[in-house]
Amino acid sequence: MEIDLNNLSLKELKDLQSQVAKAIATYDERRRHEVLVELDAIAKARGFSLAELTGISAGRKRSLSLAKYANPANSADTWSGRGRKPRWFSEALARGMKPEDMAI
């Protein structure tokens, strides 16, 4: 992926900088989530829960929520469809987009 930084405007450079900062800040969290999803699938395939195998009480059962929607302007911004709607999702709906248009 080659980006010609010299041809970008100041606004585009600042947007890119914020996207990179966010990607760096959430990198470990995203990788950890991917591994947990994989481990959970392996445990379920063998008839166990991840909590049973690790000996950690889950308290209340929660399923891992995967991202269902991505920001059309920045695919690094995602939302699982749970909890409060992110601003970019609400703004896209106001512009006439449908949730299906942003589905991953």
C-alpha positions in Angstrom: 0.0 0.0 0.0 1.8 3.1 -1.3 0.3 6.5 -0.4 1.8 9.6 -2.1 1.8 12.0 0.9 3.0 14.9 -1.1 -0.3 15.1 -3.1 -2.6 15.1 0.0 -4.1 18.2 1.4 -3.5 19.2 5.1 -7.0 18.0 6.0 -6.4 14.6 4.3 -3.0 14.3 6.1 -4.6 15.1 9.5 -7.4 12.6 8.8 -4.8 10.0 7.9 -2.8 10.7 11.0 -5.9 10.3 13.2 -6.8 7.0 11.5 -3.2 5.7 12.0 -3.2 6.8 15.7 -6.5 5.0 16.3 -5.4 1.8 14.5 -2.2 1.7 16.5 -4.1 2.3 19.8 -6.6 -0.5 19.1 -4.2 -3.0 17.5 -3.6 -5.2 20.5 -7.3 -5.1 21.4 -8.3 -6.2 17.9 -5.7 -9.0 17.8 -6.8 -10.2 21.3 -10.4 -10.2 20.2 -9.5 -12.3 17.1 -7.7 -14.8 19.2 -10.5 -15.1 21.7 -13.0 -15.7 18.9 -10.8 -18.5 17.5 -10.3 -20.1 20.9 -14.0 -19.9 21.7 -14.8 -21.6 18.4 -12.3 -24.4 19.1 -13.6 -24.9 22.6 -17.2 -25.0 21.4 -16.3 -27.5 18.7 -15.0 -29.8 21.4 -17.9 -29.4 23.7 -16.5 -26.9 26.2 -16.8 -23.2 27.0 -13.8 -21.0 27.2 -14.6 -20.3 30.8 -14.6 -24.0 31.6 -11.2 -24.5 30.1 -9.6 -21.5 31.7 -11.2 -21.9 35.1 -12.4 -18.3 35.0 -16.0 -17.8 36.0 -17.7 -15.7 33.4 -20.2 -14.2 35.8 -23.0 -13.6 33.3 -22.7 -15.2 29.9 -21.8 -12.8 27.2 -21.2 -13.7 23.6 -18.4 -12.1 21.8 -19.7 -9.4 19.6 -18.2 -9.0 16.2 -18.4 -5.8 14.2 -21.4 -5.7 11.9 -21.1 -2.2 10.5 -18.2 -0.2 9.2 -17.9 3.5 8.6 -18.0 4.2 4.9 -15.5 7.0 5.3 -13.1 5.0 7.4 -13.4 1.2 7.5 -11.3 1.1 10.7 -14.4 2.5 12.6 -16.7 -0.4 13.3 -19.8 -1.0 15.4 -21.2 -4.3 16.6 -24.8 -3.1 16.5 -25.0 -3.2 20.3 -25.2 -0.2 22.6 -25.3 3.4 21.6 -25.0 4.2 17.9 -21.8 5.9 16.9 -22.0 9.4 15.5 -20.8 8.3 12.0 -23.6 5.7 11.9 -26.3 8.2 12.8 -24.9 10.8 10.4 -24.9 8.2 7.5 -28.5 7.3 8.3 -29.4 11.0 8.2 -27.7 11.3 4.7 -30.0 8.5 3.5 -27.8 5.5 3.8 -29.3 2.2 5.0 -27.7 0.0 7.7 -27.4 -2.7 5.0 -25.1 -0.3 3.0 -22.7 -0.2 5.9 -22.8 -3.9 6.8 -19.5 -5.8 6.8 
